Amino acid sequence: MRRSRPTADKLVDSAPVFAALGDETRLRIVHRLATEGPQSIVRLTEGTRVTRQAITKHLHALAKVGLVRSTRDGRERIWEVQPRKLADVGRYLTQISARWDAAIERLRAFVED
């Protein structure tokens, strides 16, 4: 099974997104923003052992790849997940999963024959 060039290019282009999500703290931040909605750094820091400075650095790394964005609300920055970029990640994972499922099915058929 051969990959189409556009699909392969999109997967390669998504490598920085997966790298950003590969960090446990960043993954937790994205999860919180996706499930709890937009939040300030103060709220994102609550209940963690991570400093505000560290959370800020992680948020900037996530923003760089387009997973989150911030807006100003008075003196605070409110961070929110970018649903379109997150949906893109989900589609890429679905494509990869489908390829693995197909490969496993071919292997199963080969072994059974």
C-alpha positions as CSV (number, residue, x, y, z in Angstrom):
1,M,0.0,0.0,0.0
2,R,1.6,3.3,-1.1
3,R,1.0,6.6,0.6
4,S,-0.2,9.5,-1.4
5,R,2.2,12.3,-1.5
6,P,-0.1,14.9,0.0
7,T,-0.9,12.7,2.9
8,A,2.8,11.9,3.5
9,D,3.6,15.6,3.3
10,K,0.9,16.4,5.8
11,L,2.2,13.8,8.2
12,V,5.7,15.1,8.0
13,D,4.5,18.7,8.4
14,S,2.7,17.6,11.6
15,A,5.9,16.3,13.3
16,P,6.4,19.5,15.3
17,V,2.8,19.2,16.6
18,F,3.4,15.6,17.8
19,A,6.8,16.7,19.3
20,A,5.0,19.4,21.2
21,L,2.4,16.9,22.5
22,G,5.2,14.4,23.4
23,D,5.9,16.4,26.5
24,E,3.7,15.2,29.4
25,T,3.2,18.7,30.8
26,R,2.2,20.1,27.5
27,L,-0.2,17.2,26.9
28,R,-1.8,17.9,30.3
29,I,-2.2,21.6,29.4
30,V,-3.9,20.8,26.1
31,H,-6.1,18.3,27.9
32,R,-7.2,20.8,30.5
33,L,-7.8,23.5,27.9
34,A,-9.8,21.1,25.8
35,T,-11.9,19.8,28.6
36,E,-12.2,22.8,30.9
37,G,-12.1,25.7,28.4
38,P,-10.0,28.8,28.2
39,Q,-7.9,29.5,31.3
40,S,-5.3,31.9,32.6
41,I,-1.8,30.8,33.6
42,V,-2.8,31.2,37.2
43,R,-5.6,28.7,36.8
44,L,-3.4,26.3,34.7
45,T,-0.8,26.4,37.5
46,E,-3.3,25.6,40.3
47,G,-3.0,22.0,41.6
48,T,0.3,21.4,39.8
49,R,3.9,21.4,40.9
50,V,4.8,23.4,37.9
51,T,5.8,27.1,38.1
52,R,4.0,29.8,36.2
53,Q,7.2,30.5,34.3
54,A,7.4,26.8,33.2
55,I,3.7,26.8,32.2
56,T,4.3,30.0,30.2
57,K,7.2,28.3,28.4
58,H,5.1,25.3,27.6
59,L,2.2,27.4,26.4
60,H,4.5,29.3,24.0
61,A,5.8,26.0,22.6
62,L,2.2,24.9,22.0
63,A,1.3,28.2,20.5
64,K,4.3,28.0,18.1
65,V,2.8,24.9,16.5
66,G,-0.7,26.3,16.5
67,L,-2.3,24.1,19.2
68,V,-3.2,27.0,21.5
69,R,-3.6,30.8,21.4
70,S,-4.0,33.6,23.9
71,T,-6.0,36.7,24.2
72,R,-5.7,39.6,26.7
73,D,-8.3,40.0,29.4
74,G,-7.2,43.0,31.4
75,R,-3.8,42.2,32.9
76,E,-4.2,38.4,32.2
77,R,-3.6,36.3,29.2
78,I,-6.3,33.7,28.6
79,W,-5.2,30.6,26.8
80,E,-7.4,28.4,24.7
81,V,-7.0,25.3,22.6
82,Q,-7.2,25.7,18.8
83,P,-9.9,23.1,17.9
84,R,-9.0,23.0,14.2
85,K,-5.4,22.1,14.8
86,L,-6.4,19.5,17.4
87,A,-8.8,18.0,14.9
88,D,-6.0,17.8,12.4
89,V,-4.0,15.8,14.9
90,G,-6.9,13.5,15.4
91,R,-7.2,13.0,11.6
92,Y,-3.5,12.2,11.3
93,L,-3.7,9.6,14.1
94,T,-6.8,8.1,12.5
95,Q,-4.9,7.7,9.2
96,I,-2.0,6.1,10.9
97,S,-4.3,3.8,12.9
98,A,-6.1,2.8,9.7
99,R,-2.8,1.9,8.0
100,W,-1.7,-0.2,11.0
101,D,-5.1,-1.9,11.0
102,A,-4.8,-2.8,7.3
103,A,-1.2,-4.0,7.8
104,I,-2.3,-6.2,10.7
105,E,-5.2,-7.6,8.7
106,R,-2.8,-8.5,5.8
107,L,-0.5,-10.2,8.3
108,R,-3.4,-12.1,9.8
109,A,-4.5,-13.3,6.4
110,F,-1.0,-14.3,5.4
111,V,-0.5,-16.3,8.7
112,E,-3.9,-18.0,8.3
113,D,-3.2,-19.1,4.7
